[in-house]
Amino acid sequence: MEKKLRILQVHNAYQIPGGEDVVVANEKKLLEMNGNEVFSYSRNNDELKTMNAFQKLLIPFTAVYSFKTYREVKKLIRENKIDIVHVHNTLMVVSPSVFYAAFHCHVPVVQTLHNFRMLCPAGSYFRGDRICEECSEKGLQCSLKYGCYRGSKAQTFVSAAILKIHRMLGTYRKVNFICLTEFNREKLSRLNEGGKQIVDMKKVYIKPNFTFQEGISGEVQKAGDYFLVVGRVEALKGIDVVVKAFEKIPDQKLIVAGDGPMMAEMKAYIKEHNMSNVKFAGYLDKAKVQEKYRGAKAVIMASQCYEAFAMTIAEAYSNAVPVIAGNVGNLANMVEEGVTGIKFIYDSPDDLAAKILKYNTMDIAKMKQNAKTFYEKRLKPEDNYRILEEIYHKIM
């Protein structure tokens, strides 16, 4: 792209910061590093906490269409002569009105889909303790029955209403989308089943996430003596599956870097079962996490959901660390069996324990080199920018 662009990046931050916020910040940095001018429009769901009673009553309407967002985004587009609007999350306060601001200013708009919320009000295709696709198969009303979004039927109603209304209005058909993987693109295409035209699949592109981690330079260091889990300590990430697997292999060490709602429960479990081979390190800063990555024999990913994109795998590969991943969704697609890691039945502690022992008999040094190569060929920032540049060029 010869002309450097003026890009408006739009993001609705969650009350609890997460990986999506990091990805948005990284992409802004990447665009600016390549000479583009990036303007930001950001709102945060913390706004919900400061609303008065009347404003809270209006949430079901403002989440569907926020006139505040519409006015402010339209003003930013016109004042800054924006070339393209790149949207990330819109739930709950930004709303899809951001698309109409771009439409009315005749500026192309693209949204990166960081989860499965276009099909599932919860955004995860996960309910209770299992994968669930009922809303894709039977309709959005299924989510209301279970209160899938944050365990609240009221909040689930709002999330489902947004989808239902904007599907009917044809909003999504006018928007360009970026899916993080081919798997996600295939799931999105289900919106058009039965002859529907909810999304124009010709406007759907694929671009993975990336990491700025430089990776290992020179020789790949020897594998350490422990396995590593990085992420939230919660059922969705399969922490109970991992801990129960290591209960069966007491001579294998596990370090868990992260915090979450199941921390107390898991600590009590390892104490009750005298598991001295498992250590919960808690939340670690970036430097300490990198140190743990580089000393690990392998990273274990046991997510019980599809995962829109597993950043932990990208970070592991950037540090030349193979991955032992559950055979579900995008996890299975990011690990090449016997090349960059090994796979297990995602919800089976027994199979995970068996695969860890099998992994120990394999050529780990070669897999570490393969992990580094995977990162260098597919996940580096400069390659990611080329893909994004091509997408912008096509939609302008």
C-alpha positions in Angstrom: 0.0 0.0 0.0 1.8 3.1 -1.2 -0.4 5.6 0.6 -0.2 5.6 4.3 -3.6 5.6 5.9 -5.6 7.5 8.5 -7.2 4.7 10.4 -9.9 5.0 13.1 -9.6 2.1 15.5 -12.7 1.4 17.6 -12.8 -0.8 20.6 -15.2 -1.5 23.5 -13.0 -2.5 26.5 -14.3 -5.1 29.0 -14.5 -4.4 32.7 -11.8 -7.0 33.2 -8.9 -6.5 30.8 -8.0 -9.5 28.7 -6.1 -10.7 25.7 -8.3 -8.9 23.3 -7.2 -5.5 24.7 -3.6 -6.6 24.2 -4.2 -7.6 20.6 -5.9 -4.2 19.8 -2.9 -2.3 21.3 -0.4 -4.5 19.4 -2.2 -3.8 16.1 -2.3 -0.1 16.7 1.5 -0.2 17.4 2.1 -2.3 14.3 0.1 0.1 12.1 2.0 3.2 13.5 5.3 1.4 13.1 4.6 1.2 9.4 3.9 4.9 9.0 0.0 4.9 9.3 -1.8 7.4 11.5 -4.1 5.7 13.9 -6.9 7.5 15.8 -8.7 5.7 18.6 -12.3 5.7 19.8 -12.6 3.7 22.9 -15.3 3.1 25.4 -15.3 0.8 28.5 -18.0 -1.3 30.1 -17.0 0.4 33.4 -19.5 3.0 32.1 -22.3 0.6 33.2 -21.3 1.0 36.8 -21.7 4.8 36.8 -25.1 4.9 35.1 -28.1 6.1 37.0 -31.3 4.1 37.2 -32.9 5.6 34.1 -29.7 5.0 32.0 -29.6 1.4 33.1 -33.2 1.0 31.9 -32.1 2.1 28.5 -29.2 -0.4 28.2 -31.3 -2.9 26.1 -31.8 0.0 23.6 -28.4 1.8 23.7 -26.5 -1.6 23.4 -28.4 -2.2 20.1 -27.8 1.4 18.9 -25.9 4.0 20.7 -26.6 7.5 19.4 -23.6 8.8 21.5 -21.3 6.4 19.6 -22.8 7.3 16.3 -22.4 11.1 16.8 -18.9 10.8 18.3 -17.5 8.4 15.6 -19.1 10.4 12.8 -17.4 13.5 14.1 -14.0 11.8 14.4 -14.3 10.5 10.8 -15.0 13.9 9.4 -12.6 15.9 11.4 -9.7 13.6 10.9 -10.4 12.6 7.3 -10.4 8.9 8.1 -9.7 6.5 5.3 -10.9 3.3 7.0 -12.7 2.4 10.3 -11.4 -0.8 12.0 -13.7 -2.0 14.7 -12.9 -4.6 17.3 -15.4 -5.2 20.2 -18.7 -3.3 20.3 -20.4 -4.9 23.4 -22.0 -3.3 25.5 -21.6 0.5 25.1 -20.1 1.1 21.7 -22.8 -0.8 19.9 -23.2 -1.6 16.1 -24.1 2.1 15.6 -20.4 2.5 14.9 -21.0 0.8 11.5 -23.8 3.3 10.6 -21.4 6.2 11.4 -19.0 4.7 8.8 -21.8 3.9 6.3 -23.1 7.5 6.4 -19.6 9.0 6.0 -19.0 6.6 3.0 -15.9 5.2 4.7 -15.1 1.5 4.5 -15.4 -0.4 7.8 -14.0 -3.7 8.9 -14.4 -5.6 12.1 -12.1 -8.2 13.6 -14.0 -11.0 15.2 -12.1 -12.0 18.3 -14.7 -14.5 19.5 -17.8 -16.3 18.3 -20.3 -13.7 19.5 -21.8 -13.2 16.0 -23.3 -16.7 16.5 -23.3 -17.2 20.2 -24.5 -14.5 22.7 -21.9 -15.8 25.2 -19.2 -15.4 22.6 -17.6 -18.7 23.5 -19.7 -21.6 22.2 -19.4 -22.9 25.8 -22.1 -23.6 28.3 -21.7 -25.1 31.8 -19.0 -27.6 31.3 -19.2 -28.3 27.6 -19.2 -27.0 24.0 -22.6 -25.8 22.9 -23.8 -24.7 19.5 -27.5 -24.7 20.1 -27.9 -21.1 19.1 -26.5 -21.9 15.7 -28.6 -24.9 15.3 -31.9 -23.9 16.9 -31.9 -20.1 17.2 -30.8 -17.4 19.6 -33.7 -18.2 22.0 -31.7 -21.1 23.4 -29.3 -18.7 25.1 -32.2 -17.1 27.0 -33.2 -20.4 28.5 -29.8 -20.9 30.0 -28.6 -17.3 30.6 -25.5 -18.0 28.7 -23.9 -14.5 28.9 -22.3 -14.1 32.3 -24.9 -16.3 33.9 -27.5 -13.6 33.5 -30.7 -13.9 31.5 -31.1 -10.2 31.4 -27.6 -9.6 30.0 -28.1 -12.6 27.6 -31.3 -11.0 26.4 -29.5 -7.8 25.5 -26.6 -9.7 23.7 -29.1 -11.9 21.8 -31.3 -8.8 20.9 -28.3 -7.0 19.4 -27.7 -10.0 17.1 -31.3 -10.5 16.2 -32.1 -6.9 15.3 -29.0 -6.3 13.3 -29.4 -9.5 11.4 -32.9 -8.4 10.5 -31.7 -4.9 9.5 -29.0 -6.3 7.3 -26.2 -4.5 9.1 -23.7 -7.3 9.0 -24.2 -7.8 5.3 -22.6 -4.4 4.7 -19.6 -4.9 7.0 -16.2 -6.4 6.1 -15.0 -9.0 8.6 -11.6 -10.4 9.6 -11.7 -13.9 11.1 -8.6 -15.1 12.9 -8.6 -18.6 11.4 -10.3 -20.6 8.6 -12.1 -22.6 11.4 -13.7 -19.3 12.6 -14.6 -18.3 9.0 -16.4 -21.7 8.5 -18.3 -21.1 11.7 -19.3 -17.6 10.6 -20.6 -19.0 7.3 -23.3 -20.9 9.3 -25.2 -17.6 9.6 -26.2 -18.0 6.0 -27.6 -21.5 6.3 -31.0 -22.1 4.9 -30.6 -19.5 2.2 -30.1 -16.6 4.5 -27.8 -13.7 3.6 -26.7 -12.4 7.0 -23.1 -12.0 6.1 -21.5 -11.5 2.7 -18.8 -14.2 2.8 -17.0 -12.4 -0.1 -16.2 -9.7 2.5 -14.8 -12.1 5.1 -11.0 -12.3 5.3 -8.5 -14.3 7.4 -5.7 -12.8 9.4 -4.3 -14.4 12.6 -3.1 -12.6 15.6 0.6 -12.1 16.2 3.1 -11.4 18.9 5.8 -8.9 19.2 7.9 -11.4 21.1 11.2 -11.6 19.1 11.5 -15.3 19.8 14.8 -17.2 20.4 17.8 -15.9 18.5 20.6 -18.2 17.7 20.6 -21.7 19.2 17.4 -23.0 20.7 18.1 -23.8 24.3 17.6 -27.2 25.9 14.2 -28.0 27.3 13.7 -27.7 31.0 12.2 -30.2 33.4 8.7 -28.8 33.9 5.5 -28.4 31.9 3.8 -25.0 31.8 0.2 -23.7 31.8 -0.3 -20.0 31.1 -3.7 -18.3 31.5 -6.7 -17.9 33.6 -7.3 -20.6 36.3 -10.9 -21.5 35.3 -13.0 -24.4 34.0 -13.2 -22.8 30.5 -9.4 -23.2 30.2 -9.5 -26.8 31.5 -7.3 -26.3 34.6 -9.0 -29.1 36.4 -8.3 -31.5 33.5 -4.6 -30.6 33.7 -4.3 -30.9 37.5 -6.0 -34.3 37.5 -3.7 -35.5 34.7 -0.6 -34.6 36.8 -2.1 -36.4 39.7 -1.7 -39.6 37.7 2.0 -38.8 36.8 3.5 -37.6 40.1 7.1 -37.7 38.7 6.2 -34.9 36.2 6.4 -31.3 37.2 3.8 -28.6 36.4 3.9 -24.8 36.8 0.7 -22.8 36.4 1.3 -19.1 35.6 -2.0 -17.2 36.1 -4.9 -16.5 38.4 -8.6 -16.9 38.2 -11.8 -18.1 39.9 -10.7 -21.7 40.4 -7.4 -20.8 42.1 -8.5 -21.6 45.7 -10.3 -24.8 44.6 -7.3 -26.1 42.7 -4.9 -25.3 45.5 -7.1 -27.1 47.9 -7.2 -30.1 45.5 -3.4 -30.4 45.2 -3.1 -30.1 49.0 -5.8 -32.7 49.7 -4.1 -35.1 47.2 -0.6 -34.4 48.3 0.5 -33.3 44.9 4.0 -31.8 45.4 4.6 -31.9 41.6 2.2 -29.0 40.9 2.9 -25.4 41.6 0.6 -22.4 41.2 2.8 -19.3 40.6 -0.1 -16.9 40.4 -0.1 -13.8 38.2 3.3 -13.1 36.7 4.5 -10.0 34.8 5.5 -10.3 31.2 9.2 -10.7 31.9 8.7 -13.5 34.3 6.2 -15.3 32.0 8.8 -15.2 29.2 11.3 -16.7 31.6 8.9 -19.5 32.4 8.2 -20.1 28.7 11.9 -20.5 27.9 12.5 -23.0 30.7 9.5 -25.2 29.9 9.6 -28.6 28.4 6.3 -27.9 26.8 3.2 -25.6 27.2 -0.1 -27.4 27.9 -3.3 -25.9 26.4 -6.4 -27.7 27.7 -9.2 -25.2 26.8 -12.6 -26.8 26.9 -13.9 -24.4 24.2 -12.9 -23.7 20.6 -10.7 -20.6 21.3 -11.0 -18.0 18.6 -7.2 -17.8 18.5 -4.8 -19.3 21.1 -2.3 -16.5 21.8 -0.6 -18.7 24.4 0.4 -21.1 21.5 1.8 -18.1 19.5 3.8 -17.0 22.5 5.0 -20.5 23.2 6.2 -20.9 19.6 7.9 -17.6 19.7 10.0 -18.9 22.5 10.7 -22.2 20.7 8.5 -24.2 23.1 6.3 -27.1 21.7 2.6 -27.3 22.7 0.5 -30.2 24.1 -3.0 -29.2 23.1 -6.5 -30.6 23.3 -7.9 -31.8 20.0 -10.7 -29.2 19.8 -11.3 -26.2 17.5 -8.4 -23.9 16.8 -6.1 -25.6 19.3 -6.0 -28.7 17.1 -5.4 -26.6 14.0 -2.4 -24.8 15.5 -0.5 -27.9 16.6 1.0 -30.3 14.1 1.2 -33.7 15.6 4.7 -34.8 16.3 6.1 -31.7 14.6 5.3 -28.7 16.8 3.7 -30.7 19.6 1.2 -33.4 20.4 -2.6 -33.5 20.9 -4.8 -35.2 23.4 -8.5 -35.8 24.0 -9.4 -32.3 25.3 -11.6 -33.3 28.3 -9.7 -36.4 29.3 -7.1 -36.3 32.2 -6.2 -39.9 31.5 -5.4 -39.2 27.8 -3.4 -36.0 28.7 -1.3 -38.0 31.3 -0.6 -40.7 28.7 0.3 -38.1 26.0 2.7 -36.3 28.4 4.6 -39.6 29.0 4.6 -40.2 25.2 5.9 -36.7 24.6 8.8 -37.4 26.9 10.0 -40.2 24.5 9.9 -38.0 21.4 12.6 -35.8 19.8 11.8 -32.7 21.9 14.8 -30.8 20.6 13.6 -31.1 17.0 10.1 -30.0 18.0 11.5 -27.0 19.7 13.2 -26.0 16.5 10.0 -26.7 14.6 8.0 -24.4 17.0 10.5 -21.6 16.3 10.2 -22.1 12.6 6.3 -22.0 12.8 6.5 -18.6 14.5 9.0 -17.2 12.0 6.9 -18.3 9.0 3.4 -17.5 10.2 3.2 -15.3 13.4 5.8 -12.5 13.0 4.5 -8.9 13.0 5.9 -8.0 9.6 4.0 -10.8 8.0 0.9 -9.9 9.8 1.1 -6.3 8.6 1.4 -7.5 5.0 -1.9 -9.4 5.4 -3.6 -6.5 7.0 -2.4 -4.1 4.3 -3.8 -6.4 1.6 -7.2 -6.5 3.4 -7.3 -2.7 3.6 -6.4 -2.4 0.0 -9.2 -4.8 -1.1 -12.0 -3.1 0.9 -11.1 0.5 0.0 
